Every structure is written in C-alpha cells, then in structure tokens.
C-alpha cells in the first residue's frame, strides 16, 4: 500500500504511456487478480471489521455496524504506542542509514577494483538472512540478558549500575530494529553507488570542490534513489514490527509498539474492531508520511 | 564575455606556464608515460597530438591532479603542484565524456566551480558563459535533455567560466558536427587569445591540432616524438611516425652514397634522391627520405635531370581520385611501392589517367630525411598508425555525411 505512493511518484518521470493493447491487458490480468484477491478483499474486510460493534449477547462476537468511534477509542487508548512506533522506526532508520551507507559505499565504490572481494562482501551482507531473524533476535536477547556478556562487561567498567538491564529497554528495541534492517538499507544504496560514474566525482574535484563538498553535492544526490528505497524498506516494516518490541524478544510492556498492540487485540483480547482500526491507522499514517517524504526529497526528478 | 564584466577576484589574471619535469607514469603492467619533459609557455595554445593509447590523456590527468605521477614534478606558473590535490589546482578540464552532473540543471553545472570558490554573481557569469556557447536558452534543462554536441558546449562553458590559469581540453570537439566544430574552434581560439589563458588541447585529430595550436607536440607510446609550430612539424618531420601521422608522406629507404657539406644523396632502389644536409637527421648508413604528396609533380615524359630536383620513375598511375580542389594520384613505382601525389586542379583538362606511365619529381629542398625507420619493412608500431588514421578517416567521413544531411 505504501509503495503505491512511491511508484506513482517515480512513474511521473517516465515517458507517456503507449497505446493500450489487448495483449498488455491480458498479461496484466494475473497480477490484477492477485491484487484483487489478496489485497483489495482483505483490505475491505479490514475496513468492515474496524467498524463493527460487539454482539450484546455473546462475548467475542461482533456484528456489522458503522461505529466510526472505534477509531477515536483506539487512538485515545493507544496513541503512546503509535507515537513510539514511529519514533523507534525513525531512529532505527537513521542508525541503519548511518551504518548502511558507509558499508554500501565501501562495497560499491572502494571494492570496485576487486570484483571478487566485492562479491564476497555482498554475500556477507546477505548472509544473516540464512538464519531466521527470530533466532537472531533471540540470540541478541541472550547476549543482552542480565547475566550475559554485554551487561557484565559494561558493569565491570562501571558504565552500567549493578541492577541495570538492557533487554526490555528502548535501546534494545531500537538496536534490534536497526540490526534487522541494515541489509534492507545497505542493498538499495549499494545498487545506486555501484552504478555511480566516478568521473562525476573527478569533475567535482576539477571544479574546486573539496572531497567533502563533492560528496555532499555530487555523490550523495546521485545515491539518493538508493537512500530513498533503503529508508522506505526500513521505515515501513520497522514501524509495524512487533517482534523486536515484544516481551518474548528484546522489549517489555514499556516498549510496546503499535504492532504489539494490534497483535494483543487480535489474538489475546479478541477485540477485532480495535485491532482492525489500529491496522488501518498505521497504514494511513505510513502512507501520509511516505508521500510527504517522497514529495519533499524530489526523487521524481532523479534519473 | 568581456573582460571588464568579470570581477577579478578568484580568477586567473593571465595564463600560467606549465612545466613537466621527468614525468613517468606506470600502471600495473605497463608504462603510460616515460620520462616526459615538457614546457608550455604562458598564454600559448598547445596541442598534444597522438593516437589512442599514446599517453596523452594520462598526461592531461596528471596535470589536472586526477592521477599521481610515479616520478617527476609538475609546475604551474613556477609553483610545484605535484603534491597538490585536484581541487586546489588552478586548472579546469573539459572532459572527453563531458561528465556533466546529471542531477543539476545546465546553469547549476556551469555555476558549480564559481560557487565552490564563492565568486560573487556566479549565476550571471554562468549565463554569460552559456551565451558564449549559444546555449543560454537551455540553462534550465538537465544535461540528459541535451544532444551530445550541446552537452559538450556546456562542458566547455563550465570549464571556461572559471578562467583557470590552465585549461585542459580532452578531445573536446569530438562529438560536434563539422560546422559547429569549426565555430567552436574559432570561438576557443578567440577566448584563448582575448583572455590569454594557457590552453592544453589533447586530440588525435591532426587537422584540429594544426589549425588551432601555436605549438604541437606529437606523442607516441608515452614519448613526445617531435614538438614545434605546426608548419615546422609538417614541413620537416623528424620521425616516420610524425611523417605519417601528421598528414601523408611518401617515404623510401636507401643507403647514403655521397655526403657533401650541403647535400646527402641516398640510393633508393637504384635511383638517386638528394636531401639538403640540414633537412636530414641522419647522414650515413641507411636513411629514410620522404616528401609530402602536394610537393610532388607528375610528368608524362621523363624530365631532364636537374641538380635542384629529385626525379623518380617511371611508375604507373594505379588510382586517380578527383576531389574538386585537387586530384589525388596513386603512382606505383617498381621496387619502391606506392607514391601519393596531390595535384592542384589549376587547369581544366585532367592530365593523367589510370595506367599512364609517369615520372615523379620534386624540389630537393622539399625532401626530408628521418631519424628512424625503414619504410620498406614496417615495424609493429605501424599497426597503431593505420589504426589511428583509419579512426581519423572514419570520423571525417562521418562528419561530412552529417554536414550533408544538415
């Protein structure tokens, strides 16, 4: 859904669409059917659910209605989790960018002269995917646990007080999100930088721009499409993530994000209208944020 | 772009001279430039001419600071810039690939250098530079929306607007059609002479080098073979490479038979060719002598022998091609090979036909003797030469068809 905004924004730069042909429509048909069946129908069902009211006789059953106040209720009740979601996601996106960009630059530009090393480095970026991210997140929980090596080390250095914990803190959740999304940030930026013609960088130097200035004015703008996709690929799933922030993994009740609340409403409290309303709020908020972001950064103009 | 309109702050007041001392550049596996010494006086238009892969672009990149020399020093205006970074050198380059920033408009591209140096009124100056290349009306476009020739002119404006002490041109007119090319050549020459900047122009187009430059250096395999004013290079080439790369030459090799204080006589396949002593680089042993095609006259009957003229023949005309102003004859002389003769079409009647028996003659004073080479047994280097002349011919043909279409 959120990618719809991105796609329309980029297609504006493409030449005018060619005349419609029956073959093209035929080829589009499977995709359209797929979208209708697995996106449009669930979305409608979600909208309908979000407006339902409880059955007065049977607990846990709901009947169709038009209770728009469901939205007001969930927003009033869960706004801290919603704000926290976007805050955590934004932080994780920022940290992933700070780590992913230099990594992508190193692989895409510095290692250009050694294709073998470049391929190896790329494999290393993707390698974590060979293990389920649930396992990896649990591994971090172990590492960060109260008796674990990280806490012990920091306590030994007196950086952390004796009774401090890392798991269950906001730091642990943002750390987990950042860690899990670094490859999603790195790969799109890498594809941008890997194509970057270094002669532009040379031209910058020739025209009196210092290396820092050339980086800011030439390299960074030319890598913008990759940064754009990387941040979107990180921010959108991170905002809805409920694994890192859950109590079973790196979070606690104090770090619950909107994904955790939706999960709880659907699976534990069985308050389906609230869960559906929250899902739609999350979707709408992401859509608005992403469209503003895409418009503001002017990616439509990029080649 | 008048001088008075340009604020002097940050601009070079005049061109600076460039000096290369013992420059060597080695890449893994091969040497691009070998112990190159070069001095280009301030305010001159200097052309570095050579075939592809001769090291001329590497030389340019070393001067611009885009490559580091393996050995040697680079001095601009007497200041040693060998260790200076590219962005600190008073040098601008017009890149062969243009390298226009794709995410900026034409105007932003041209103003880029001025803004980095915080020159006031950068935008107005950029507009002026764009007017100079007749592209001011496209200043709001992105480079991708311009044709190759337009991009090249923007690249030129982007470099010239900075008024660098030294402007480096890396085959800057390659993508222009013939008319624009002429126009830009004149424009470049004009800019160069009014502002007095030093231009270093790298090209493989010998005609462009000769028409534009005050001094031409012919480079081959990382070494400068000969350097001087275009006329001197043309009239008195020192090496086989220069004789054949810069224009065409008829060459023949033979042993010296007599050598007096003024003349050296060479025996080429039984016929005697004299060359003035000061016009030959070698005075004994095997000497390659040559003459330019337009200096040679054709005779239907054997001309009277004369101490001031060299006569070769008889030969047979094997090809005649008429090109309006002149006619080109190919004459095959037994044991000497094919001679090319350019005859001005000053009379209406065509004088020689395919298959005619002819004699060749030219003034002794037009003969030159080379320092190297054996024209009859071409070494491996000739492969490069044919390659380059073919590129040049193809390019010329391409330009001519473009001009016809226009």
Boltz contact constraints between the chains, C-beta under 6 A:
constraints:
  - contact:
      token1: [A, 199]
      token2: [B, 97]
      max_distance: 6.0
  - contact:
      token1: [A, 199]
      token2: [B, 99]
      max_distance: 6.0
  - contact:
      token1: [A, 200]
      token2: [B, 99]
      max_distance: 6.0
  - contact:
      token1: [A, 200]
      token2: [B, 101]
      max_distance: 6.0
  - contact:
      token1: [A, 202]
      token2: [B, 66]
      max_distance: 6.0
  - contact:
      token1: [A, 203]
      token2: [B, 99]
      max_distance: 6.0
  - contact:
      token1: [A, 205]
      token2: [B, 86]
      max_distance: 6.0
  - contact:
      token1: [A, 205]
      token2: [B, 87]
      max_distance: 6.0
  - contact:
      token1: [A, 206]
      token2: [B, 64]
      max_distance: 6.0
  - contact:
      token1: [A, 206]
      token2: [B, 86]
      max_distance: 6.0
  - contact:
      token1: [A, 206]
      token2: [B, 93]
      max_distance: 6.0
  - contact:
      token1: [A, 207]
      token2: [B, 112]
      max_distance: 6.0
  - contact:
      token1: [A, 207]
      token2: [B, 113]
      max_distance: 6.0
  - contact:
      token1: [A, 208]
      token2: [B, 87]
      max_distance: 6.0
  - contact:
      token1: [A, 208]
      token2: [B, 113]
      max_distance: 6.0
  - contact:
      token1: [A, 208]
      token2: [B, 116]
      max_distance: 6.0
  - contact:
      token1: [A, 208]
      token2: [B, 117]
      max_distance: 6.0
  - contact:
      token1: [A, 209]
      token2: [B, 87]
      max_distance: 6.0
  - contact:
      token1: [A, 209]
      token2: [B, 116]
      max_distance: 6.0
  - contact:
      token1: [A, 210]
      token2: [B, 87]
      max_distance: 6.0
  - contact:
      token1: [A, 221]
      token2: [B, 103]
      max_distance: 6.0
  - contact:
      token1: [A, 303]
      token2: [B, 102]
      max_distance: 6.0
